[in-house]
Amino acid sequence: MNAVQPLLAVAALWTLAVVTPGPNFLMAAGIAARESRLAGLWAVPGIGLGTMIWGISAYFGVHILFAAVPWAYGGLKLFGGFYVILLGIRLLRSTGATGPVPPPRAPGSAMWLGLITSLSNPKSALFAASLFATAMPADPSLSLGLFAIAVMVTISLVWYSLVVCVVSTGRMARAYQRGRRWIDRLAGGIFVLFGCRLIASR
């Protein structure tokens, strides 16, 4: 019974974090709307793998590493910020393109994009570390830590699969095609602003 309470707390806090729109949401929804539902669904396991990596890092105390070696967090933050800005610039440049929507990317490419997008935000690492620090016991067992990570990954997989399926429905896809240029401009601008904010934040 004691193990259930921290897992429920992890589930509640991680759900709140996941459903808040961010780079993962924009990336998954964008692929599903621009390319296909299948391409979007292939990106979801990449997000799940990124979640697992951040969860494992949190369990083994990535916040301690960042505190002891501040440049490690700074370097990861710069890399993530520039990568997100690059994604935004690509979207902004694509808004001037005409003609049919490009074909869906290969499964491996979609998974890689999901993984890199998930790992490009080091704040996810700090949030996961804070989650473990507040919701878990002071010295959680390996089994409890693995269960908590499994809960986080499951929530991410379910939520982003749902996002992809909803965005790729016929009505949503047609709406995207009608407003493709402006939607891509908005998403690209958000990516660029998020990346700049990530780089500039302390």
C-alpha positions, 0 to 999 in steps of 0.5 A, spaced: 500 500 500 505 504 501 508 503 494 501 505 491 501 512 494 508 515 491 506 511 484 499 515 484 503 522 485 508 520 480 502 519 475 498 525 477 504 530 476 507 527 470 500 527 467 499 534 468 506 535 465 505 531 459 498 534 457 501 541 457 503 543 450 510 543 449 515 541 443 513 534 444 506 536 443 507 540 437 512 535 434 507 529 434 501 533 432 505 537 426 507 530 423 500 527 424 497 533 421 502 534 415 504 527 413 500 521 416 497 518 422 502 512 422 508 517 421 505 521 428 505 514 431 512 512 429 514 518 433 511 516 439 515 511 441 521 516 440 518 520 445 517 514 450 524 513 450 526 520 451 521 519 457 525 513 459 531 516 459 529 522 463 526 518 468 532 513 469 536 520 470 532 522 475 532 516 479 540 516 479 540 523 481 541 527 475 540 533 479 546 532 483 550 531 477 547 538 474 549 541 481 556 539 481 557 540 474 553 546 472 556 546 465 553 540 463 546 543 464 548 549 460 551 545 455 545 541 454 540 547 455 544 550 449 544 544 445 536 543 446 535 550 445 539 551 438 535 544 436 528 547 437 530 553 434 532 549 428 526 545 428 522 552 428 526 555 422 525 549 418 517 550 419 517 557 418 521 556 411 516 551 409 510 555 409 512 559 403 512 552 399 507 550 394 504 544 392 502 537 395 504 535 402 511 531 402 510 524 403 510 521 410 517 520 413 520 513 414 519 510 421 526 510 423 526 518 422 520 519 425 522 515 432 529 519 431 525 526 431 521 524 437 527 522 441 531 528 439 525 532 441 524 529 447 531 530 449 532 537 447 529 540 453 533 539 459 528 542 463 524 535 463 530 532 466 529 537 472 522 536 472 523 529 473 528 529 478 523 534 482 518 529 481 522 523 484 524 528 490 517 530 492 513 524 490 518 518 492 521 516 498 527 519 500 531 512 498 526 508 493 528 501 492 530 499 484 523 496 483 519 502 485 523 506 481 522 502 475 515 502 476 515 509 477 519 510 470 514 505 467 508 509 469 511 516 466 513 512 459 506 509 459 502 516 460 507 519 455 505 513 450 498 514 451 497 521 451 501 522 445 498 517 441 491 520 443 494 527 440 496 523 434 489 520 433 485 526 434 489 531 430 490 526 424 482 525 423 479 527 417 476 533 419 482 535 423 487 534 417 482 537 412 482 543 417 490 543 417 490 543 409 486 549 409 490 553 414 497 549 413 501 556 412 499 559 418 499 553 422 506 552 420 508 559 421 505 559 428 508 552 430 515 555 427 514 561 431 513 557 438 518 553 437 523 559 436 521 562 442 521 556 446 528 555 444 530 562 445 527 562 452 530 555 453 537 558 452 536 565 455 533 562 462 538 561 468 
